[in-house]
Amino acid sequence: MEYNLADLFESIVDTVPDREALVYVDHPGTGSERRLTYAELDRAANRLAHHLADHGVRPGQHVGLHLYNGIEYLQAVYACLKIRAVPVNVNYRYVEEELVYLYRDADLVALVFDAEFTARVAAALPQAPGLRHLVRVGTPPAGAPEPPRAPVALADAEAASSPARGFGPRSADDQIVIYTGGTTGMPKGVMWRHEDLFFAGMGGGAPTGEPVTRPQELAERVAAGGDGIVFFPAPPLMHGTSTLTAFIAFHFGQKVVIHRKYVPEEVLRTIERERVTSVSLVGDAMLRPLVDALAGPLKGTDCSSLFSVSSSGAILSETVRAQFAALLPQVMLLNNFGSSESGFNGTATDDSGPGKGFRLHVNSRTAVVDLATHEPVPAGEVGRIALRGHVPLGYYNDPKKTAETFFEAHGDRWVLLGDMATVDEAGIVTVLGRGSQCINSGGEKVYPEEVEQALKAHPDVYDALVAGVPDERWGSRVAAVVQLRAGAAPLDLDGLQRHCRTRLAGYKIPRAAVFTDHIQRSPSGKADYRWARAVAAGGRTRGEPGGSAGGLNGRPDGRSAGSRPVGPTPTDRRADTG
């Protein structure tokens, strides 16, 4: 037995087959749900695995997962792993052009997709000739055009396939590909070996303790321990944070709860009903509406079972952290740092915040290095965050980007992350922000994340993104796109600047602001800086094709604002001091 994720999962199944593994709430508030034991989830994955293999999917070939959260997502991941195929996440927000890019770039040979996306799949498929087999989950909308290659219904695929295993030997070198969100460019597929992802992204079977030293030890720990821990990955499973959280829970032999979509009020009801102990989410965009619900319509919800809430992929602001702590002081709030290319890197210190930076206790594999020499930088100097040891193989289909991002030094393989940082004498790393988003204003470097943290500390600011816009004198100037709280008092640029002056150096203070009804983010809450730059430079705040207004719908109540222009044009509400 090796550190292969399918082997490891099957060892847990064989240890606790009758233990509840997965609870899925389809339509929050309706009581519609499904529950599977470890043995039932294993059999479901076996059926789909046999179907894919019988239809020509071979080891090493790529299978796309174009799905909302559901049992089928995790079933499909494990089905691929069992036959040594490579699961590839597909962003369900993508429209035809983006889907064509990903289908072709990832060299997909098969696709498991939600019936709701039938029209999009049908439109993209003719331009992806290598994608030869389709499995559809559910019933398509009335009138939806059928894809040129007829899909097989998942229910039919399961009915015709064996629930037994009967698969060949596997390897620690088998792969998973995680496509990044593409908010700063085209998405890239990060290629992970199973063993490397197990240790870098899942803590080696013990995220807060000692990693296992043998593959068999994982099941031995489950046999020796009990149950009662309930994990709730709230973001979409198409993002690494949620899928890895589910894997971690399974490696503990514990229960995973998932919702089809993120509805803060229903998350709180599920925490109470299922006695959830650990929730994972992404940044203020997910935690703030949860806090609002807990302080408002869901006040008094029993969260006594909750032990921890962790965020990764986006920084939690000081204001939201304080609000959460006031409501649930007994719950540990973890402001984690990681990426698709690195897994977990570290957790923020208690003194992180506006004017102090995002300060991290990092693990022993993380360093801040000079870009030219790849050597660690002296204390106080700016470098790039890098990680060694269990790192990805590179980017799929992109040798140039792979050569720029991965390097060998002192006998270790390293990956360079996109974040600039400094390190102090005590080894605490202060994250400055993404180098690709850095604003050069008159020679001074401004990192948007730091300014965003300061803006979100204002009590009337619900969300904010910061971008550079052209300036004749300074080259670029700092501009903010701001969403105010519902019912907030009027706020203008002068008010934002007065607030920021107590937290930021003068050259970092926004010189322009656009006030909008929503901030566009990815479904998991990550920033969309391309959108922010367009709005800050004079664009309109429009919804995305397909009728959604972006991100987590951009509204405090979590509802979609639709595809209409939401919020003012720069000519009627932008303040600019030049």
N, C-alpha and C positions, 0 to 999 in steps of 0.2 A: 504494500500500500504506500502511495506517495501523497504529497500535499496537492492532491487533485480535488477540486471543489465538489465534483459529483461523488467521488469516493468518500469524502468526508461527510457529505450529507447522508449518504446511504448508511454510513456507520452509525450516525445518530438515529436514523429511522429504525435500524435494527436494535438499538438500545431502548428506545422509548416509542414503539410503534403506535400505541394507543393514546399517547399524550396529544392534546390539542395543539396544533401547529399554527393554524391560520384562521383568522376571523375576517371576513370581508363584508363591509357594509356598502351595498350597491347604491341605494338612494337614501341618503341621510334623512331621518325623520319619518320614514315609511315603515321601518322595522324589517325591511328586506335585507337578508344577510345569509351568508353561507359559512359553514364551519367545517374544517378539515383536520383530521389527525395527521400525524407524520406519515403513517402508512398510506392514508388516502391521498395525500399530496404526492407521495412517491409513486403510487400507481397511476395517478393522472399524468405525471411527467413521463412515466414509462410508455404510456399509450401514445402520447404525442411524439416521443422520441422514435418509437418504432415506425410511426406514420412517416416522419421526415426521412428516416433511413430508407424505408420502402420506396420513397419517391425520389431517391437519388441524391440526398444530401450526404456528403462524405466528410470524414474528419478534416478539419482545417477550413472547410467552406463556411461562408458567412450567411447567417440568417437574421433578417431584420425583425425587430419587435416594435410594431407601430400600434401601441395600445395605451389606453387609460390604465389607471391602477385597477388591479383585479387579480383574482386567483390565477387567471390565464397568463398574466405577465410572469409570475414566478414559476408557474408550470412550464412555460415556454423556455425560460432561462435554463431550468434544470434539464428539460428535454434536450436542448442543444448540448449541454455539458456532458450528458450521459452518452451521447454518440460522438463526442469529441468535435462537434461543430462549434462555431464561434458565434455567440449571441451578440447582436449589434443593436444598441438603443436608437430609436427613431423619434425625434421630437414631434409630438402629435400636433403641434401648432404649425408645422411646416405646410406651405402651400405647394402647388405643382412644381414650380421651378426649383425650390429648395429640396423637394423630395427627389426630383430627377438627379440633382447633384449628389445627394447622399446615397441613393440606390446605386449609382454608377461608381462613385468614389469608393464605396465600401465593397464593391463587387458582390452584391447580394445575389444569392441563388434561390432563396426562399424568403417569404414574408408571412408573418403572423400579424393580422391587423383587425382592429375593431370595425364592425360593420358600418359604424357611423362615418368612417373615412373612405367608404367605397368609391365615391365620386373622385376624390383626390387620387386614390390609387389607380383608378381607371385612366385618369388623365396623364399620370406620370409614367405608367407602365410601358407604353409604346417606345419611349426613349431609353428604356433600360432592358435591352434584349437578354441580358444574362440572368434576369430575375424570372425564373421559369416555373416556380411553384408557389401557390397562395393558399393560406389557411385563414378562413374568416371566422371571427368570433361574433355571434349574434346575427340578427336579421337586419339587412340594409334598409335605409329609409325608402319609402314608396317613391318610385320614379328615378331612383339613383341609377346612373348608367353602369352596366356591368363591365368589369375589366376584360380586356381582349383575351386573357388567359383565365379560364373559369376557376374561381376559388372553390376549395373544398371546405365545407362547414366543419368547424371544430368538433361539433357533436358527432358528425358522421365519421370523422377521422378517429375519434376515441372509440366509437362503437366497433370499428373494424380492426382495432389493434389490441395487442396483448397487454395486460397490466403487469406482466412479469418483467424481470430485468433482462437477462440474457444478452448483455452487451460485452464487448471485448475489453481488454485491459486498457487503462488510461495512463496519462503521464502528468507530472508536475509542469511540463512544458506546454500543455494545452493552453489555449488562449481565450481571453475575453477582450473585446474591443469596446471602449467607452468613447463615444463621440462627444466632444465638448460642445458647449452651447452656441458658439459662433457669434457672440455678441460683439466681438471686436474684429471679426473677419469670418472667412468660411469655416465651418466646423471641421475639426480634425479628429481622426480616430486614434485614440491612445491604446496601444497594444500591450496588454498585460499577460504575463505568464500566471497560471493559477497560483503557484507557490509564492511568487512575489506579491500578488494582490492579497493573498491570505495574510501575509505578515505586515505589509505596508498599509493596507486599507482596512483590515479586520482585526488587527492586534494579535495575530497568531493564535486566535482562540481565547485570548484573555486581554481585552483592550485596556483594562485597568490593573492587570497583574502580570505574572510571568508567562510569556508565550509557551506553548507546548514545545516539547523537544522531539516528539515522535508523532506521526499522524494518528496512531492508535490512541494516543493520550487524550485526544479530544473526546472520544466516546467514553473513555474511562472516567473523565471528569464529570460527564453528564450522568453516568451511572452512579457515581458517588454523591452527587448533589441532588437537590430537589427542584421542584418547579415553583411557579408563583410569580415569576418575573414576566411582565407584559410589555413588549416593545411596540411603539406606535410611530412608524416612519410617516410623517405627514406630507412631505413633498411628493411629486410624481416619481414613480419608480423608474421612469426613463432617465432620471438623473442619478448619478452614482451614489449620492448621499443616502437615498432611500433604499436602493437595492443592497448596498453594503450593510446598512443597518439591519435589514431583514436577514442577510447571511449571518451576521454576528449573533442575532437572536437564535437562529437555527443551530448554530454551533454551540450555543449554551443549552440546546434542547428546550427552549422556551417558546412562548406564544407571540405571534406577530398579529397586529391589528392594522388593517388598511381601509381607507375610504376611497371611493372612486374619484372624488374631487375634494378640494380643500374648502370646507365650510366651517369657520371658527366655532360657531355655536354647537354644531354637531360633533366637532372634535371634543369639546368639553363634556357633552353628554356621554360620549363614548368613554372618555377617561373615567367618568363616574360609574358607568354601567359595567365596563370590563375590568375595572380596578387596574388601570394602566399605571405602570411604574416609571416608564422612560419614554419621552417624546423627542423625536428629532425633527428639526425644521431648518429654514434658511432665513436668517436675518430679520430685520424689523418688518419687512413686508408680510411675514407670516406671524411673528410674535405680537406685533402691535394690535392687529384686529382680534387676536386671542385675548389680549389684555383688556381691550375695549369691551368684549363680550363678557368677560369675567367680572368687570367692574359695573356692567350695565344689565342687559337682559338675562344673563346667566349668573348673576350674583348669587352666592350661596351654593353653587355647585360643589359637590363633595369631591375634592381633589386630594383627599388624605392619603390615597395610595401612591400618589406621584412622588417619586424620589428625585428625578433629574429631568431637565429640559436642555437639550444641546442644539447649538446652531453651528453650521459650517457653510462655507460658500459665500457668505456675506456677513459683514460685521454688525453686531448688535450695538445700537447706540446707548449711551449712558442714560438718557432719559427713559427709554423703554425698559432697560434693565432695572432701573430704580422703581418704575411703576410695577413691574412684575414682582420684584422683591417685596414691595409693600403689600401686595395681594396674597402672595404665597411664600412667606419668608422661610418656610421649612424646606423648600425645593431648591436643589442645587442647579444653578444656571451656568452652563458651560458655553463659553464663547470660543469655539474651536476654529482652527485654521488648517486648511488642507486644499487639495485640488485633484482633478482627474489624473494629473501626471504624477502626483506624489502620495496620495492617500492622506493619512493623518500626519500633521507636523507638530502641533502644539496647541496649548490653551492660553487664552489671554489672562494676564494678571488682573488683580482686583483694581489696580490704579489706572487701567486703560481708560482713555476718554479724551474729549476735546482739549487741545493744548498739550496733551501728554503723549498722544499717539496710541496705536494698537500694539501693546507690549505683550510679548509672548514668552511663556516658559516652553522652550522647544525640546524635542527629543534629541537623543545623542547622535542621530543620523543627519541632523539639520545644521547647516552653516550659512554664513553670509560670505560670499566670495567675490573677488575682483573679476570683472567680465573678461579682461584681457588675459590674466594669468591663471584664473581659476583657483587662486590661493585665497585662504581666509583673509578678510580685510582687518586692519587694526581697529581697535575699539573707537567708535565715533565716526568712522568713515562709511560712506554709502557703497553698498554692493548689491548683488542679487542673491536672493534666497536660493539655496541649492540643497539637494537631498542625495544621500549616497546609499548604496546597498541594494535593497529590494526596490528597484525602480523599473519602469516600463521598458520594453524593447525599443520603442520609438513610436513614430506616427505612421499609420498605415498609408501607403501610397505617397509618402512625402519624404524622400531621402534628404532633401535640402533642409527642411525644418527639423528633421531628426538630427542632422549634423550640427545645427545651430543650438540645439537644446540639450543634447546628451553628450557627455564627455567622460574620459577615463583619467583618473588621477590617483597616485599613490596606491595602486592596486584595486581601487574601487571604481564602480560605475556610478556616475552622478547624473542628475537631471537638474537643469536650471529652471526655476519657476519664473513667472512673469513679474513677481513682486520685488521692488527695491526695498532695502532695509538697512538699518545700522544695528550694531551689537555693542553692549556696554561691557565693562570689566567683569560684571557678575554673570555674563552670558545671556542676559535678557535681550531678546531681539525686538526692535521696534519696526513694525511694518509701515513703510511710507506710502505704498500703493503700487498699482500696476505701472510699470515703466512705459507701456504703450499708451497710457492715458495721461501721462505727465504733461502739464501745461508749462511751457517756457514763456514767461512773461518778463520781458526786459532782462533776460539772463537769469532770473530767479526761477527755480523749479517749484511748481505747486502740484501736489498730489490730490486729485479730486476726493479721495476717500476721507482725508483729514478735514476738508472743508465741509463735506456732507455730514460728518459727525457733529461739527459745530452747528450747522444749520438745524439738524434734527434735535439738538438740545433746546431749541426754542419751543416753548409750550404750545404754540399755535401751528407749528409745522408738523404735518403728518408724514411727509416723505420728501426727499430731495435727491437730485442728481446734479453733478457739476461737470462742466466741460469747458474747453478753451474755444474761444471764437476769435477770428482775425481782428487785429488792431493795427492801424497804420503806424502808431508810435512805438508800441511795445512788442509787436509781432503777434502776440496773443494776449487776451485778457480773460479773467475768470468770470464765467457766467453760470448762474444757477437756474435750474428748472425746479419749481417748488409747488408742492401740493399742500394746501392748508387743511387743517382739521375741519370737519363739518361743524358749522356754527361758529367758527373762529372769528374774532374781531378782524377788521380790515388790516392788512399788513402790506407795506411797500418796501422798496429797496432800502430806503433809509433805515427802516426798522430792522431789517435783516443785518445791515452793516453795523448798526450800533450793538446789536447782540453779538456779532462775530468779533468785534474789536476786543472784547474781554477774553477771547479764547485763541485768537490767531494773530500772527504778525500781519502788518498792514498790507503787504504785497499779496497775501493769500485771500483777502476779503473780496467777495464777489463785486464786480463792477457793473454787472447787468443781471437782471432776473426776469424770468418768464413765469407767471403764475398759471397753473393748469389744473383742470379737474382730476387728472390722473397722472401717475408716473408709470411709464411703460417698463415692465420687467418681464423676465422669462417666467414660465409657470412655477418655477421653484423660488422665485424672488430675487434672482440675480439681476444686476444692473444691465440695461441696454444702452450703452454709451453712444452707439451710432444714432439712436433715436434722440438722445439728449443733445448731441451736437447739432443735429438738424433743427430741433426746436429752438435751442439757444441762439442759433445763427439766423433765425427768422422763419423757420418752418412752422406749420400748423400741427397741433396735437391731434393726429388722426388715429383711428383704430386700425387694426391690421386687417388684411384681406381675410375673408371668411367670417366676418361679423363679430370679432372679439376685440376688445379695446386694449389688449396688451397685458402681459404679466399676470398677476393675480387679480386681474380685472381692474386694478388701479383704484378701487373705491374702498372706503372704510367699511362698507357693509359687505364687501366681497362680491357684489353683483356686477355684471357686465354693463359698461356704459355704451355698448353698441359700436357701430362703425362710423357713426357721425363724428364730425369734428367736435372734440370736447375741450372746453377751455378756450381762452381768448387767443387771438392772433397777437404777435408781438407789437403791432401798431396800436392796439387799444389798451394793453395793460403792462407793457414792458417799461421798466424804469431803467435808465442808463446814465451813469455818471461819467462815462468816457474814459 
